[in-house]
Amino acid sequence: MFSKNKTKISIPAVVSSLIFTQNRKAMQIFPESLREIWNEWELRAMVLISLALQAILILIGNWRKHSTSNILRIVLWLAYLSADSVATVSLGILSSNQEDSEGDSVNPNFVITAFWAPFLLLHLGGPDTITAYSLEDNELWHRHLLGLVVQVIVALYVFIRAWSSEVLNFLAIPVFVVGIIKFGERTWVLRSASSEHFRESMLPPPDAGPNYARYMEEYSSKKAEGFRVEPKTFIEAPPDHSYAVQANESSSAQDAAVLSKAYILFETFKRLCADLILTFHDIENSQSFFKNKTYEEALEVIEFELGFMYDLFYTKSLLVYSGVGGILRCITLSFTVCVFLAFVLITEKQEYMKVDVIITYILLVGAIVLEFYAVVVILSSEWTRLWLSKHKNTAVDLLHRAASSIPWIKDKRWSNTLAQYNLVTFCLKERPAKCIFINEDLFINRLLEKYRYTDLMDVSKELKNLIFGQLLDKLGTASNFEASRLKELCAQRGNRVLEKAKCLDDLGWTINGAEFDQSIILWHIATDLCYYSDLNRNRDLDQSLNFEASRVLSNYMLYLLVMCPFMLPNGIGQIRFRDTCAEAKEFIAERKSITDAKKACTMLLKVSTDILPSKVKGDRSKSVLFDACRLAKALQSLESKGHWENNEKKWEFISHVWVEMLAFAANQCRWSDHAQQLRRGGELLTHIWLLMAHLGLTEQFQISEGHVRAKLIVE
């Protein structure tokens, strides 16, 4: 037992005193009766809150993979940030309560509260479903390692101070083991997912190549002996990159076969997430696989791959679904259950306060429930289904069927939604703020306003088919895997479509002569103007795939520009958008007859654009409102002059321009920004990025001749 003098200078006491000095001073302003209630219930409340936060994290931690709800994100963010703080503060309270024990006797109330310390370590370990809220959290693994050391010291300090050789003291030991395992798991997973260590794990073993010095010694020796020596080189066969994986024939699962193929592809293409280069053979084998698939099969594989990527960066999957992880899960579950049973059988509970005994039961039952729930999540996960599909025996097949029957096994792998943002609708202010107390000039109001004008819609099968077909069409223009041609195709952002339709002379200024953000706003407004103009003339157009797809992709690209500018190439998109909105609002305000988007677009098309807007306005304002009117009129003019056979051909052209812009944006976006969106329900842009990489439409690959080897021919 530590003496009081040693306690004053111990590290845990210093840490806890720093945490609570200000807190205790602040409580002096409250009445004494309230302070007494607070001192009595402070620790109990904090421990229960810590358990509740763990329940929230494990229950909804994985929902963000397929949910775009902002409310869910806020709740999860608050729970994630609060969980560690509450557990740490609770340990600090336990540490500061040491002063209540005097001499060699230990207060029974402190014995049972000290039993809660290892549970707080377990809470600091976090659930399996969320280890990192964002990618940046993985980079802070050093901080978590330091936290692991400090918090274990604090918990041990509390444990040793409360030691009185009672049964409860001995029961705390296995819970300590569980807590340290959980906390250690989280730290190890964060370290493994950090950029430095993840990249390092992707690097192949060092290869010095053939021994050149020995080769030349042999060459010189044979030549000196009078032999005619001729060096010959040959290329070794590349390693087998087959993606054909046999699934369990007795299992229900063509789905399992797709899952197996997706995992093999993921193991190769996760190098993209480490900024490493793919080989020619990786791309070639991937191409041959995807070229023979329908859009549904191809995108299903992509969904599985991105699911694996999410688990890798944001959960404990890397450890949990390994042999070591299985052993650790058995240890933590069995230890927790045994401690609970032992605590139930303890008869000497009368010396403890009844409320503390109840809270202890809650902590034990909560730990067991969370452990069993974690096991159910493990059994129902795609990783478990992947493992089961690779083993053939009756027991495994039964387990596979049981796992597949779990209700949430077929949950969505991503949100399958497209965000929509429309400039004209935003400028009309059709959706006023609900809270009249927030000043319009405040940042929070401007932020809420952006979200207020953001809509969501499902990604239709027709749209997926259109995108997949256009990517295959683009790939078809590069025969025999021309590396230079593939990289050239990655840089095209609409000009290929214009050139193919022989519109480059008329419309090339919107693509080649403009920055990418400028092209997005130009084509977005022009698409809207043509949309309402053609809808007035032909009501049947709303059944046209290209007609609807053009507007959906137009609104999606503007959403990316306004809400996710980090996913697009650098530029002044925000400035250009604001200036264009300012000019549009001014135009609308001067015409009282404009009450909706349809009338606004009709009036904009009536404005004469015979003189270039830049010649009238100069270049101070970055607005492109009337440049977009010029584009819309050019599109309508090309149709009226017979450039296209019918109206549908024009919309097919516009939709293809948008698909190529989308592909360009996907390829230009950094992998880290794609990975960040996985925790927000996923983005269509991310799916296109990975699909393009599989098709070879990426710059992250190199062509090599293979493993060249040399040997001496002695004659």
Secondary structure by P-SEA (a helix, b strand, c coil): cccaaaaaacaaaaaaaaacaaaaaaaccccaaaaaaaaacaaaaaaaaaaaaaaaaaaccccccccccaaaaaaaaaaaaaaaaaaaaaaaaaaaaccccccccccaaaaaaaaaaaaaaaaaacccccccccaaaaaaaaaaaaaaaaaaaaaaaaaaaaccccaaaaaaaaaaaaaaaaaaaaaaaaaaacaaaaaaaaccccccccaaaaaaaaaaaaaaaccbbbbbbbbcccccccccccccccccccaaaaaaaaaaaaaacccccccccccaaaaaaaaaaaaaccaaaaaaaaaaaaaaaaaaccccccccccaaaaaaaaaaaaaaaaaaaaaaaccccccccaaaaaaaaaaaaaaaaaaaaaaaaaaacaaaaaaaaacccaaaaaaaaaaaacccccccccccbbbbbbaaaaaaccccccccccccccaaaaaaaaaaabbbbcccaaaaaaaaaaaaaaaaacccccaaaaaaaaacccaaaaaaaccccccccccccccaaaaaaaaaaaaaaaaaaaaaacccccccaaaaaaaaaaaaaaaaaccccccccccaaaaaaaaaaaaaaaaaaaccccccaaaaaaaaaacccccccccccccccccaaaaaaaaaaaaaaaaaacccccaaaaaaaaaaaaaaaaaaaaaaccaaaaaaaccccccaaaaaaaaaaaacccccccccccbbbbbbbcc
